Amino acid sequence: MINRTVAPPITDAVAFDLRLKPCDRYTLDNQVPVYAINAGAQEVVMIEWVFYAGNWYESKNIIAGTTNFLLKNGTQQRNAYSINEYFEFYGAYLNRSCYNETATVTLHCLSKHVAELLPVVAELLTESIFPEQELAIYKQNQKQRLEVNLKKCDFVSNRLIDEYVYGFGHPYGKYTSTLDYDAVERTELEKFFNQFYQNGTCMVFAAGKLPADLDQQLNRVFGSLPLNSTVLPEVNYSLSPAAEKKYRIINDKEGVQGAIRIAQPFFNRHHPDFPKVQVLNNIFGGFFGSRLMSNIREDKGYTYGIHSYLQNHIHHSAWMISTEAGRDVCEATITEVYKEMELLRQELVEQEELDLVKNYMIGSLLGDLDGPFQIIGRWKTYILNGLDEQYFYNSIDTIRKVTAEELQTLAQQHLNPEQFYELVVV
């Protein structure tokens, strides 16, 4: 019998024994790897096809993104309306996204409808024709959206800070103009589609309450396609960061708000100090109780929110501070950011604050592993970055054991104002 007069013991999150559920792995006849998490109580499935078809591999701006977007807009057998109607009939959702190195096609559906939907996904990945009318509509919509966004200081600042950190010639640093959309030709999309989708490098991630014969279904529909049959072209880009460190830009003379971005090039997940820097970043500005939030939002009232984060790109990364503040307090906000950097360099983090952040980070990991879709998402991150499950356990061990002295040393190495690019767009 439970004694409800006695409170249950409270256990800190850092004491939990976190385990990353292993994923099943198998290979289709054409050597396409499949990673699967069979779990969950609901009869739902997510299947994601990941192609190395991001803007890293395009020879002309926005070809990768346009190709990916128009995959749903017409094949040899169906027009855009028919494709959308087909997926809606089964209560399914098909999305596509283009990133820096990769591009994805993601299917969410009921487990019982997988067999009916896989052939149509294969049709999109092999028979898309990019109709001229659909391309014209896409260009018009994107140009209008871009023109609206260019009036927003936060949108402009995000574009420019990436250019300053990586260089405009780097895929992470380039951005689009209306002229780029005008220059897109259907033949360029067909060529990119043929090289990076029809004959591209692909892997599949599946999660949810999976059909018992999912491996056979995938192999029957996709196993004979000419995927992974050619070597992915090796493309390398060098960083070319801007020489000037500080920028002040007036985008709207009547603007009352300024977008602040402070950033520096940084190492990625493969660096041994990366997990420790993640702890330091959380103390600095990585969550609602961080120092930047406590000072600049809670105490000074300069902004509704300020955050720091590590951009987790595959090849290169950056440490970024991002906020929007009143036009008249932008400079004061930047001053306070540098004050918080100085405090982390000069003073040890108190044990109570360090324990709070450690518990927050472990607790966040618990939430990130709540459900099969979240679990396969973490596996996907590790696999695309060339990591394994040991990285997960090493990160947890680092979070638990990192000391205030180690964090101070990292702050002295990496949190120096002269290392950062500084941008304000009003």
C-alpha positions in Angstrom: 0.0 0.0 0.0 1.4 3.4 -1.0 1.9 5.8 1.9 0.6 9.0 0.4 1.6 11.0 3.5 5.3 10.6 2.5 6.6 12.4 -0.6 8.3 10.2 -3.1 12.1 10.6 -3.4 13.3 13.2 -5.9 15.9 12.1 -8.4 18.0 14.5 -10.4 18.0 14.0 -14.1 21.8 13.5 -14.1 21.3 10.3 -12.1 19.1 8.7 -14.7 20.5 5.9 -16.8 19.7 7.1 -20.3 19.7 4.5 -23.1 19.5 5.1 -26.8 17.3 2.5 -28.3 19.2 0.6 -31.0 18.0 0.9 -34.6 17.5 -2.0 -36.9 19.7 -1.9 -40.0 19.3 -3.6 -43.3 20.2 -3.0 -46.9 18.1 -3.1 -50.1 19.2 -5.0 -53.2 20.7 -1.8 -54.6 22.8 -1.2 -51.5 20.5 1.5 -50.1 20.8 1.3 -46.3 17.7 1.4 -44.2 17.6 2.4 -40.5 14.5 1.6 -38.5 13.0 2.1 -35.1 10.0 -0.2 -34.5 8.2 1.3 -31.5 5.2 3.3 -30.4 1.6 2.6 -29.4 -0.1 4.3 -32.3 -0.5 2.8 -35.8 1.5 5.5 -37.5 4.7 5.4 -39.5 7.3 7.9 -40.7 9.5 7.0 -43.6 12.2 9.4 -44.8 14.3 9.2 -47.9 17.5 11.2 -47.5 19.5 12.1 -50.6 22.8 13.9 -50.9 21.1 16.5 -53.0 21.5 19.7 -51.0 22.8 23.1 -52.1 26.4 21.7 -51.4 26.1 19.9 -54.8 24.4 22.5 -57.0 26.4 24.4 -59.6 24.0 27.2 -59.7 22.1 29.0 -56.9 18.7 27.5 -55.7 18.7 24.6 -58.2 18.8 22.1 -55.4 16.0 23.7 -53.4 13.8 24.2 -56.5 14.2 20.6 -57.6 13.3 19.3 -54.2 10.2 21.5 -53.9 8.8 20.6 -57.3 9.1 16.8 -56.7 5.4 16.9 -55.7 4.3 19.0 -58.6 4.0 16.6 -61.5 5.1 13.2 -62.8 4.7 11.4 -66.2 1.4 10.0 -64.8 0.0 12.6 -62.4 -0.3 16.3 -62.1 0.2 18.2 -58.8 -3.5 18.1 -57.9 -3.7 14.3 -58.4 -0.6 13.7 -56.3 -2.0 15.7 -53.4 -5.4 14.1 -53.7 -3.8 10.6 -53.6 -2.0 11.3 -50.3 -4.9 13.1 -48.8 -7.2 10.2 -49.6 -5.1 8.0 -47.3 -4.8 10.6 -44.7 -1.1 10.8 -45.3 1.3 13.7 -45.4 4.2 13.9 -47.7 6.8 16.7 -47.2 10.1 17.6 -48.8 12.9 19.7 -47.5 16.3 20.8 -48.8 19.2 21.5 -46.6 22.9 22.3 -47.1 24.2 18.8 -47.8 21.0 16.7 -48.0 17.5 16.8 -49.3 14.6 14.7 -47.9 11.2 13.3 -48.8 9.2 12.4 -45.7 6.1 10.3 -45.5 3.8 10.2 -42.5 0.9 7.8 -42.7 -1.1 5.0 -41.0 0.8 1.7 -40.8 -1.9 -0.1 -42.8 -1.5 2.3 -45.8 2.2 1.9 -46.4 1.8 -0.6 -49.2 -0.5 1.8 -51.2 1.8 4.8 -50.7 5.3 3.5 -51.4 4.8 3.1 -55.2 3.7 6.7 -55.5 6.7 8.0 -53.6 8.9 6.0 -55.9 7.1 7.5 -58.8 7.9 11.0 -57.5 11.6 10.0 -57.1 11.9 8.5 -60.6 9.4 10.2 -62.9 9.1 13.9 -61.8 8.9 16.1 -64.9 8.9 19.7 -63.4 6.1 21.2 -65.5 6.8 24.7 -66.9 3.6 26.0 -65.4 4.4 24.7 -61.9 7.9 26.2 -62.2 6.4 29.6 -63.2 4.0 29.5 -60.2 6.9 28.5 -57.9 9.1 31.4 -59.1 6.3 33.9 -58.7 5.5 32.8 -55.2 9.1 32.6 -54.0 9.9 36.1 -55.4 6.9 37.6 -53.7 7.8 35.9 -50.4 11.4 37.0 -50.7 10.3 40.7 -51.4 8.2 40.6 -48.2 10.9 39.0 -46.1 13.6 41.5 -47.2 11.7 44.1 -45.3 12.2 42.2 -42.1 15.3 43.0 -40.1 15.6 39.5 -38.7 15.5 37.9 -42.1 18.1 40.2 -43.5 20.4 39.7 -40.5 20.2 35.9 -40.8 21.3 36.1 -44.4 24.2 38.5 -43.8 25.7 37.0 -40.7 26.1 33.6 -42.5 27.8 35.5 -45.4 30.2 37.2 -43.0 31.1 33.9 -41.1 31.4 31.5 -44.0 31.8 33.7 -47.1 29.3 34.2 -49.9 31.0 31.5 -52.1 30.3 28.9 -49.4 27.0 27.0 -49.4 26.4 28.0 -45.8 27.0 31.6 -46.6 25.2 32.2 -49.9 21.6 33.5 -50.2 19.1 34.1 -53.0 17.9 37.1 -54.9 14.9 37.5 -57.2 17.3 37.3 -60.2 18.2 33.8 -59.1 14.6 32.6 -59.5 14.4 34.3 -62.9 17.5 32.4 -64.0 16.2 28.9 -63.2 15.6 26.7 -66.2 13.6 23.5 -66.4 16.5 21.6 -68.1 18.8 22.4 -65.1 16.2 20.9 -62.7 16.0 17.8 -64.9 19.7 17.4 -64.9 20.1 17.8 -61.2 17.1 15.4 -60.6 18.7 12.7 -62.8 22.1 12.9 -61.1 21.1 13.4 -57.5 17.7 11.7 -57.2 17.2 9.1 -60.0 20.8 8.0 -59.8 21.7 9.6 -56.4 23.1 8.5 -53.1 20.2 7.6 -50.8 19.5 6.2 -47.4 16.1 5.5 -45.7 15.0 6.1 -42.1 11.8 4.6 -40.8 10.1 4.8 -37.4 6.8 4.1 -35.7 4.7 0.9 -35.6 6.2 -0.6 -38.7 4.6 -3.3 -40.8 6.2 -6.7 -40.2 7.2 -6.9 -43.8 8.4 -3.3 -44.3 11.9 -4.4 -45.4 10.3 -6.5 -48.2 7.9 -3.7 -49.2 10.8 -1.2 -49.4 13.0 -3.7 -51.3 10.2 -4.5 -53.8 9.5 -0.9 -54.6 12.9 0.7 -54.3 15.4 -2.1 -54.3 15.7 -2.2 -58.1 16.1 1.5 -58.7 19.6 2.7 -59.8 20.3 4.4 -56.4 23.8 4.4 -54.9 25.1 3.0 -58.2 27.5 6.0 -58.8 30.1 7.6 -56.6 28.9 10.9 -55.0 31.0 13.8 -56.5 33.5 15.1 -54.0 32.9 18.8 -53.6 35.0 20.9 -51.2 34.5 24.5 -50.2 36.9 26.6 -48.2 35.8 29.2 -45.7 36.3 32.8 -46.7 35.1 34.9 -43.7 34.8 38.7 -44.0 37.7 40.9 -43.1 35.6 43.5 -41.3 34.1 42.4 -38.0 31.4 45.0 -37.2 28.4 46.0 -39.4 25.5 48.4 -38.9 22.8 48.3 -41.6 19.7 50.4 -42.0 17.2 48.3 -43.8 14.1 50.3 -42.8 14.6 54.0 -42.0 11.4 53.9 -40.0 12.2 50.7 -38.2 11.8 50.6 -34.4 13.5 47.3 -33.9 17.0 46.0 -34.6 18.1 42.5 -35.3 21.4 41.6 -33.5 23.6 38.8 -34.6 27.0 38.0 -33.0 28.8 35.0 -34.4 32.2 33.4 -35.0 33.3 30.3 -37.0 33.5 27.3 -34.8 34.4 23.6 -34.7 31.8 20.9 -35.3 30.7 17.7 -33.4 33.9 15.9 -34.2 36.0 18.1 -32.0 36.6 16.6 -28.6 35.6 19.8 -26.8 32.2 20.1 -28.5 30.1 18.5 -25.7 31.8 20.7 -23.1 31.1 23.8 -25.2 27.5 22.8 -25.4 27.3 22.9 -21.6 29.1 26.3 -21.6 26.7 27.6 -24.3 23.6 26.6 -22.2 24.9 28.5 -19.3 25.7 31.5 -21.5 22.5 31.7 -23.6 21.1 28.2 -24.4 17.9 28.1 -22.5 15.3 30.2 -20.7 17.3 30.4 -17.5 20.6 31.3 -19.1 22.7 34.3 -18.2 21.8 36.2 -21.4 18.1 35.8 -20.7 18.4 36.6 -17.0 20.3 39.8 -17.7 19.1 41.2 -21.0 15.4 40.0 -20.9 14.6 39.7 -17.2 16.8 42.4 -15.7 17.2 45.0 -18.5 14.0 44.4 -20.4 15.8 45.1 -23.7 14.3 42.1 -25.6 11.6 39.4 -25.4 14.2 36.7 -25.9 17.9 36.2 -26.6 19.6 32.9 -27.4 23.0 31.5 -28.2 23.5 28.3 -30.1 26.0 26.2 -32.0 25.1 25.8 -35.7 25.3 22.0 -36.2 26.3 21.8 -39.9 28.1 18.7 -41.2 31.2 20.3 -42.5 31.7 23.6 -40.6 29.9 25.3 -37.7 29.5 28.6 -36.0 28.7 29.9 -32.5 25.8 32.4 -32.8 24.0 34.9 -30.5 20.7 36.0 -31.8 18.1 38.5 -30.6 15.9 41.4 -31.6 15.8 44.5 -29.5 14.5 48.1 -29.5 16.4 50.3 -32.0 17.6 52.6 -29.2 19.0 49.8 -27.0 20.8 47.6 -29.6 24.2 48.9 -28.6 23.5 48.5 -24.9 22.4 44.9 -25.6 25.6 44.1 -27.3 27.6 45.6 -24.4 25.7 43.3 -22.0 26.4 40.3 -24.2 30.1 41.0 -23.9 29.8 41.6 -20.2 28.4 38.1 -19.8 31.3 36.7 -21.8 33.7 38.5 -19.5 32.1 37.0 -16.4 32.4 33.5 -17.8 36.1 34.2 -18.6 36.9 35.8 -15.2 34.8 33.8 -12.7 34.0 30.2 -12.0 30.4 29.1 -12.6 28.8 28.3 -9.2 28.1 24.7 -8.5 24.4 25.3 -8.1 24.1 26.9 -11.5 26.2 24.2 -13.1 24.0 21.5 -11.6 20.9 23.2 -12.8 22.2 23.3 -16.4 23.4 19.7 -16.3 19.9 18.6 -15.1 18.3 20.7 -17.8 20.5 19.2 -20.5 19.9 15.6 -19.4 16.2 16.3 -19.0 16.1 17.7 -22.5 17.7 14.6 -23.8 15.0 12.6 -22.1 12.4 14.6 -24.0 14.3 14.2 -27.2 14.0 10.4 -26.9 10.3 10.4 -26.2 8.9 8.4 -29.1 10.1 6.6 -32.2 10.2 9.6 -34.4 12.4 11.5 -32.0 14.7 8.5 -31.6 15.2 7.9 -35.3 15.8 11.7 -35.6 18.8 11.4 -33.3 20.1 8.3 -35.1 19.8 10.2 -38.4 21.9 13.1 -37.0 24.6 10.7 -35.9 24.6 8.7 -39.1 24.8 11.8 -41.4 27.6 13.2 -39.3 29.6 9.9 -39.3 29.1 9.3 -35.6 27.8 6.2 -33.7 25.8 5.6 -30.5 29.0 5.9 -28.4 28.9 9.6 -29.1 25.5 9.7 -27.3 27.0 8.1 -24.2 30.2 10.1 -24.3 28.2 13.3 -24.5 26.1 12.3 -21.4 29.3 11.4 -19.5 30.8 14.8 -20.4 27.7 16.6 -19.2 27.8 14.8 -15.9 31.6 15.2 -15.3 32.5 18.6 -16.8 33.8 21.0 -14.1 33.6 24.8 -13.7 37.3 25.1 -14.2 37.1 23.4 -17.6 34.2 25.7 -18.6 36.2 28.7 -17.6 39.2 27.6 -19.7 36.9 27.1 -22.7 35.3 30.6 -22.1 38.8 32.1 -22.1 39.6 30.4 -25.4 36.4 31.0 -27.2 34.3 33.8 -25.7 36.4 36.8 -26.6 34.6 39.8 -28.3 37.4 40.3 -30.9 36.7 36.8 -32.3 33.1 37.5 -33.1 31.4 39.2 -36.0 28.9 41.8 -34.9 25.8 42.8 -36.9 22.9 45.1 -36.3 20.1 45.4 -38.9 17.4 48.0 -38.3 
